[in-house]
């Protein structure tokens, strides 16, 4: 009887320990990265959710997850929604997240040409992300090394697209998601093409960021690319306005002559070649344009005031086009002044 009682006690202890491990022991991370995005859809069964978690590397055992959900009586509390679930967490932790978070995803569109500072402000307004923490992640040297990026920061590698982001997401997760998307677009084929042109990945993206900053008319990307490629080949200063916009202010504005004298390694009016890194986050069109300049000899371009550029091969014609732009600006300024009433308010709205 004594031995039978001890055996039963030991058996119950083993069962309790296995149950405890199933519920509270961390799952072994079975996928790269830090989290998986799990979509809990209406009508989804507990078993289907467990299978999804298993397939995405979040849990080790679908059976243990189902057991944990029922033991904790959370199987009926799981809410529909999109969830960023970290790897290496216990089933109990995952179930609490799935039961309490709900659908906390926000679909956020990052437009082409945004800087990392502008993205930080957008994320703060949409999901309350700490802007300073996001910018620290953008400059995280360990994260840059992990992604094989040789650049001052992730500026240029935060691919413009629409993403589901969450209030619970860490800044590093957001950065990684956007960088992953970048390498899906700027894949090994594009990287090989850049190398064949004598450009590193960072140099190609830097050039693309300058092109992105100049594109107003979508059919000019190849021509703009040609101007900068031709100037680089001739060792001419790039004199790219987007590089000045990057260093002077968070708010883009018309440039003044004094801006062109600001000392910075990003100032392409003072320093030859490409700047140390990208000056915005270019979209696919600009990235491809950087690798496919139009076969034209243009060395100069200036805005015509209508969203397009005047392209030229010599300085004299360029200065003539610039004079026309200055005349247009003066005419517009005079017209605006005439449109003001005696109170100084503009009457034309």
C-alpha positions as CSV (number, residue, x, y, z in Angstrom):
1,X,0.0,0.0,0.0
2,X,2.8,2.4,0.9
3,X,4.6,1.6,-2.3
4,X,1.4,2.0,-4.3
5,X,0.7,5.4,-2.6
6,X,4.3,6.6,-3.4
7,X,3.9,5.5,-7.0
8,X,0.6,7.4,-7.4
9,X,2.2,10.4,-5.8
10,X,5.2,10.3,-8.1
11,X,3.0,9.8,-11.1
12,X,0.8,12.8,-10.1
13,X,4.0,14.8,-9.6
14,X,5.2,13.9,-13.1
15,X,1.9,14.7,-14.6
16,X,1.8,18.0,-12.8
17,X,5.3,18.9,-14.0
18,X,4.6,18.0,-17.6
19,X,1.4,20.1,-17.4
20,X,3.4,23.0,-15.9
21,X,6.0,22.8,-18.6
22,X,3.4,22.7,-21.4
23,X,1.8,25.9,-20.0
24,X,4.6,28.0,-18.6
25,X,7.9,26.9,-20.2
26,X,9.2,29.1,-23.0
27,X,8.7,27.7,-26.5
28,X,12.0,27.3,-28.4
29,X,12.3,29.8,-31.2
30,X,12.2,27.9,-34.5
31,X,12.3,30.8,-36.9
32,X,14.6,33.7,-37.6
33,X,13.7,37.2,-36.5
34,X,12.0,38.3,-33.3
35,X,8.3,37.8,-34.0
36,X,5.7,36.3,-36.3
37,X,2.5,38.0,-37.5
38,X,-0.5,35.8,-36.8
39,X,-3.9,36.5,-38.2
40,X,-6.8,35.2,-36.1
41,X,-9.8,35.1,-38.4
42,X,-13.6,34.9,-37.6
43,X,-14.6,31.3,-37.0
44,X,-11.1,30.0,-36.6
45,X,-10.9,26.9,-34.5
46,X,-8.4,26.5,-31.6
47,X,-6.7,23.7,-33.5
48,X,-6.4,25.8,-36.6
49,X,-4.8,28.6,-34.6
50,X,-2.4,26.1,-32.9
51,X,-1.4,24.8,-36.4
52,X,-0.8,28.3,-37.6
53,X,1.4,29.1,-34.6
54,X,3.3,25.9,-35.1
55,X,3.9,26.5,-38.8
56,X,5.1,30.0,-38.1
57,X,7.6,28.8,-35.5
58,X,5.9,30.4,-32.5
59,X,5.2,27.2,-30.6
60,X,6.8,23.8,-30.3
61,X,3.7,21.7,-30.0
62,X,0.1,22.3,-31.2
63,X,-1.1,19.8,-28.7
64,X,0.5,21.6,-25.7
65,X,-0.9,24.9,-26.9
66,X,-4.5,23.5,-27.1
67,X,-4.0,21.8,-23.7
68,X,-2.8,25.1,-22.2
69,X,-5.7,27.1,-23.6
70,X,-8.3,24.7,-22.2
71,X,-6.5,24.4,-18.8
72,X,-6.4,28.2,-18.4
73,X,-10.0,28.5,-19.7
74,X,-8.8,30.9,-22.4
75,X,-9.9,28.9,-25.4
76,X,-13.1,30.9,-25.7
77,X,-11.4,34.3,-24.9
78,X,-9.2,34.5,-28.0
79,X,-10.1,37.5,-30.1
80,X,-10.1,38.1,-33.8
81,X,-7.2,40.3,-35.0
82,X,-3.7,40.6,-36.2
83,X,-1.0,39.9,-33.7
84,X,2.8,40.3,-33.6
85,X,3.7,37.4,-31.4
86,X,7.3,37.2,-30.1
87,X,9.3,34.0,-30.4
88,X,10.5,32.2,-27.2
89,X,7.4,32.9,-25.1
90,X,5.4,30.4,-23.1
91,X,1.9,29.2,-24.2
92,X,0.4,31.1,-21.2
93,X,2.0,34.4,-22.3
94,X,0.9,33.9,-25.9
95,X,-2.7,33.1,-24.8
96,X,-2.9,36.2,-22.7
97,X,-1.7,38.3,-25.6
98,X,-4.3,36.6,-27.9
99,X,-7.0,37.1,-25.4
100,X,-6.4,40.7,-24.4
101,X,-4.9,42.6,-27.3
102,X,-7.7,42.3,-29.9
103,X,-7.1,43.8,-33.3
104,X,-4.6,46.5,-32.6
105,X,-3.1,46.7,-36.1
106,X,-3.1,49.9,-38.0
107,X,-2.5,49.9,-41.8
108,X,0.1,52.6,-42.3
109,X,1.3,53.7,-45.7
110,X,4.9,55.0,-45.9
111,X,5.1,57.3,-49.0
112,X,8.2,57.3,-51.2
113,X,10.8,59.8,-50.3
114,X,10.1,60.0,-46.6
115,X,13.1,60.4,-44.3
116,X,13.5,58.3,-41.2
117,X,12.6,61.3,-39.1
118,X,9.4,61.8,-41.0
119,X,8.6,58.1,-40.6
120,X,9.2,58.4,-36.9
121,X,6.7,61.2,-36.6
122,X,4.1,59.3,-38.6
123,X,4.5,56.2,-36.4
124,X,4.2,58.3,-33.3
125,X,0.9,59.8,-34.6
126,X,-0.6,56.5,-35.7
127,X,0.5,54.0,-33.1
128,X,2.1,56.1,-30.4
129,X,5.6,54.8,-31.1
130,X,8.4,56.6,-29.2
131,X,10.1,58.7,-32.0
132,X,13.5,58.8,-30.1
133,X,13.4,55.0,-29.6
134,X,12.6,54.5,-33.3
135,X,15.5,56.8,-34.4
136,X,17.8,54.8,-32.1
137,X,16.8,51.6,-33.8
138,X,17.4,53.3,-37.2
139,X,21.0,53.9,-36.1
140,X,21.5,50.6,-34.3
141,X,25.0,49.4,-35.4
142,X,24.3,45.8,-34.2
143,X,21.1,45.7,-36.2
144,X,22.8,47.2,-39.3
145,X,25.6,44.5,-39.0
146,X,23.0,41.8,-38.7
147,X,21.4,42.9,-42.0
148,X,24.8,43.2,-43.7
149,X,24.2,46.9,-44.3
150,X,27.3,49.1,-44.5
151,X,25.8,52.6,-44.0
152,X,25.5,55.2,-41.2
153,X,21.9,54.1,-40.5
154,X,18.9,52.4,-42.1
155,X,18.0,55.6,-43.9
156,X,17.3,54.5,-47.5
157,X,16.5,50.9,-46.5
158,X,13.1,51.6,-44.8
159,X,11.1,50.6,-47.9
160,X,8.0,52.7,-48.6
161,X,4.9,50.5,-48.6
162,X,1.7,49.8,-46.7
163,X,2.3,47.8,-43.5
164,X,0.2,46.6,-40.6
165,X,2.0,48.0,-37.5
166,X,0.9,47.5,-33.9
167,X,1.0,49.5,-30.7
168,X,2.9,46.5,-29.1
169,X,5.7,46.5,-31.7
170,X,9.2,47.4,-30.7
171,X,10.9,50.0,-32.9
172,X,13.5,47.4,-34.0
173,X,10.7,45.1,-35.2
174,X,9.3,47.9,-37.4
175,X,12.7,48.7,-38.8
176,X,13.4,45.0,-39.5
177,X,10.0,44.6,-41.2
178,X,10.7,47.5,-43.6
179,X,14.3,46.3,-44.2
180,X,13.0,42.9,-45.1
181,X,10.7,44.4,-47.6
182,X,13.5,46.4,-49.1
183,X,15.6,43.3,-49.8
184,X,12.6,41.6,-51.3
185,X,12.5,44.5,-53.9
186,X,16.2,45.2,-54.1
187,X,17.0,41.5,-54.4
188,X,20.2,39.6,-55.5
189,X,19.5,40.4,-59.1
190,X,19.4,44.2,-58.5
191,X,22.5,43.9,-56.2
192,X,24.4,42.1,-58.9
193,X,23.5,44.8,-61.4
194,X,24.7,47.5,-59.0
195,X,28.0,45.6,-58.5
196,X,28.4,45.4,-62.3
197,X,28.1,49.2,-62.4
198,X,30.8,49.6,-59.7
199,X,28.3,50.5,-57.0
200,X,27.9,49.0,-53.6
201,X,24.4,48.5,-52.3
202,X,24.6,51.6,-50.1
203,X,25.9,53.7,-53.0
204,X,23.1,52.5,-55.3
205,X,20.5,53.3,-52.6
206,X,22.1,56.7,-52.0
207,X,21.9,57.5,-55.6
208,X,18.3,56.3,-55.7
209,X,17.4,58.5,-52.8
210,X,18.7,61.6,-54.6
211,X,16.7,60.6,-57.7
212,X,13.6,60.1,-55.6
213,X,14.0,63.6,-54.2
214,X,14.1,65.0,-57.7
215,X,11.2,63.1,-59.3
216,X,8.1,65.1,-59.9
217,X,7.1,63.7,-63.3
218,X,7.1,59.9,-63.4
219,X,8.6,59.7,-66.9
220,X,11.7,61.6,-66.0
221,X,13.3,59.1,-63.6
222,X,15.7,57.7,-66.2
223,X,16.8,61.2,-67.3
224,X,17.4,62.3,-63.8
225,X,19.4,59.2,-63.2
226,X,21.5,59.9,-66.3
227,X,22.4,63.4,-65.1
228,X,23.9,62.1,-61.9
229,X,25.6,59.2,-63.5
230,X,27.2,61.4,-66.1
231,X,28.3,63.9,-63.4
232,X,29.8,61.2,-61.4
233,X,31.7,59.8,-64.4
234,X,33.2,63.3,-65.0
235,X,34.0,63.9,-61.4
236,X,31.6,66.9,-61.3
237,X,29.9,68.0,-58.1
238,X,26.5,66.5,-58.0
239,X,24.9,69.7,-56.7
240,X,21.8,67.8,-55.7
241,X,19.2,69.8,-53.9
242,X,17.8,66.7,-52.0
243,X,21.1,66.4,-50.2
244,X,20.7,70.0,-48.9
245,X,17.1,69.4,-47.9
246,X,18.3,66.5,-45.8
247,X,20.7,68.5,-43.7
248,X,18.9,71.9,-43.2
249,X,15.6,71.0,-41.7
250,X,12.8,68.5,-40.9
251,X,10.5,70.7,-43.0
252,X,11.1,70.9,-46.7
253,X,11.2,74.4,-48.2
254,X,12.6,76.4,-51.0
255,X,16.4,76.5,-50.8
256,X,18.4,79.7,-50.5
257,X,22.0,80.4,-51.6
258,X,23.1,80.4,-48.0
259,X,21.8,76.8,-47.6
260,X,24.3,75.6,-50.3
261,X,27.2,76.7,-48.1
262,X,26.2,74.6,-45.0
263,X,29.1,72.5,-44.0
264,X,28.2,68.8,-44.0
265,X,29.5,65.7,-45.7
266,X,26.1,65.4,-47.2
267,X,26.4,68.8,-49.0
268,X,27.0,67.8,-52.6
269,X,27.6,71.5,-53.6
270,X,30.8,71.4,-51.5
271,X,31.9,67.7,-51.6
272,X,32.4,65.6,-54.7
273,X,30.9,62.2,-55.2
274,X,28.0,60.6,-53.4
275,X,27.2,61.6,-49.8
276,X,27.9,59.1,-47.0
277,X,24.5,57.6,-47.1
278,X,20.9,57.9,-48.5
279,X,19.0,61.1,-47.9
280,X,15.5,59.6,-47.9
281,X,13.9,56.2,-48.4
282,X,13.4,55.7,-52.1
283,X,10.6,53.6,-53.7
284,X,11.0,50.9,-56.3
285,X,10.9,53.2,-59.3
286,X,13.8,55.3,-58.1
287,X,15.8,52.2,-57.0
288,X,15.4,50.7,-60.5
289,X,16.2,54.1,-62.1
290,X,19.5,54.3,-60.3
291,X,20.5,51.1,-62.1
292,X,19.0,52.1,-65.5
293,X,20.0,55.6,-66.5
294,X,18.7,56.8,-69.8
295,X,21.3,56.7,-72.6
296,X,21.5,60.6,-72.8
297,X,24.5,63.0,-72.3
298,X,22.7,65.4,-70.0
299,X,24.7,67.0,-67.3
300,X,22.3,69.7,-66.0
301,X,18.7,70.0,-65.1
302,X,16.5,72.7,-63.6
303,X,12.8,72.8,-62.7
304,X,10.5,74.5,-65.2
305,X,8.0,75.3,-62.6
306,X,5.4,72.9,-64.0
307,X,6.5,69.7,-62.3
308,X,9.0,68.9,-65.1
309,X,12.7,69.6,-65.7
310,X,14.7,71.2,-68.4
311,X,17.7,69.0,-69.3
312,X,20.8,70.3,-70.9
313,X,24.3,69.2,-71.8
314,X,26.1,72.6,-71.4
315,X,26.2,75.3,-68.8
316,X,25.0,78.1,-71.0
317,X,21.7,76.4,-71.9
318,X,21.3,75.4,-68.3
319,X,21.7,79.0,-67.1
320,X,19.2,80.2,-69.7
321,X,16.7,77.6,-68.4
322,X,17.4,78.8,-64.8
323,X,16.8,82.4,-65.8
324,X,13.4,81.4,-67.2
325,X,12.5,79.7,-63.9
326,X,13.6,82.8,-61.9
327,X,11.5,85.0,-64.2
328,X,8.5,82.7,-63.6
329,X,9.0,82.9,-59.8
330,X,9.2,86.6,-59.9
331,X,6.0,86.8,-61.9
332,X,4.2,84.5,-59.5
333,X,5.4,86.6,-56.6
334,X,4.1,89.8,-58.2
335,X,0.8,88.1,-58.9
336,X,0.5,87.0,-55.3
337,X,1.3,90.5,-54.1
338,X,-1.4,92.0,-56.3
339,X,-3.9,89.4,-55.0
340,X,-3.6,90.8,-51.4
341,X,-6.2,93.3,-50.2
342,X,-5.5,96.3,-48.0
343,X,-5.4,94.0,-44.9
344,X,-2.6,92.0,-46.4
345,X,-4.7,88.9,-46.7
346,X,-4.6,86.9,-49.9
347,X,-7.9,87.2,-51.6
348,X,-7.4,84.3,-53.9
349,X,-8.1,81.0,-52.1
